[in-house]
Amino acid sequence: MEYTFTVANFEEEVLNSPLPVLVDFYADWCNPCKMMAPTVAKLAEAYEGKVKVGKINVDENMTIAQKYRVASIPNFVIFRDGQPVANVGAMSEADFREKLEQVIL
């Protein structure tokens, strides 16, 4: 399951989550973001119950993007215990899985 994060639910869904959270910072006009969407969907399915996976539209939620210094998209930030523990750009599904495994151990 993929979540949609916004300014309104970010604290509850991401910062207060008991699970690690992969946040996909994206925009509707971003072609590389669209190319990463199937990978993000696969990760959401593969890690269901272990990692919460969701997206946040940077155009609609600029304050959060600025807070976490998202300068280019797609940008993925992994949060654990309310803190960002990894910040990465587009990568292969295998590399993503490796990064997530490091975080959830």
N, C-alpha and C positions, 0 to 999 in steps of 0.2 A: 504494500500500500504506500502510495506517495502522498505526502501532506502538502498543503499550501500554507506557507508562512506569510504573515503580514505584521505590520507594526502592532496591530491589536492583539495578536496571539503569540508573538515571538518569545516573550518572557516565559509564558506558561509552557508552550510547546517545545522550545529549544533550551532556554537557560535553566528551566526547572525540570527537564526531562530526566527520568531515572536511567534512560538508555543513552548511549552516545547518539549524536545527531549529525547526519550529513546534510548540509545546506547547500543547495545549488542556486547560486546567484546568477540570474539570467535576465534576458529581455526578449520580448516577442519578435523584435526585428533582427535578432542576432542569429545568423546562420550557423556558426560553430556551436551555439547553444542548442539549436535544433538537432544538430548532428550528434550531440552528446545525450540527448533525451532518451534514446533506446537503451543506452548503457546505464543511465541513472535508473530507468524503470526495471532493468534486470537486477541491479543491485538492491533495489527496494524489495523485490520479490525474494532474492537469495538470502537477504539478511533480516527478513521480517522476524520480529521478536528479539533481535539482537541489536539492531541499529535502526533508528527512525530516519527515514529519508524524505526530504521535501525540498520544495523550490520556493524562492522568493524573488519576485519581479523587482529589479533594481529601479525601474522607472517609477513604480508605484510606492516603493519603500526606500527612498533615497537615504533617509537618516540612518537606517540600519546598514546599508551598503557603505556609507561614509564611516560609520563607527568602526567597522571591521576592515577599513582601508581597501575596499574592493575597487581597484583601479581599472581592471579590464575584465571582460566576461568572455566565455564562461569562467566562473571562479567558484571553487568548492571549498567550504570551510567545515571541518569536522570539530564538533563541540563535544566535550566530555565534562560532566559535573559543572556545566554552565560556563566553561572556559574554552576558547578556541585552542585546539591542540595540533591542528594541521591546516594548512592553507595551500591549495594546489590549483593548477589550471587543468585544461583538458588533458586526458591521458587514456591509455587503453584500459579495457575492462580488467585485464589481468593486473595491471599496475594499481588500479583502483582497489581491487580485492586485497592486494598485498598491503596497501596503506590502511584499509579498514581493519584487516586482521591485526595489524600492529596496535591499533587504537582499542580494539575490544578485548584484547588479552589482559 
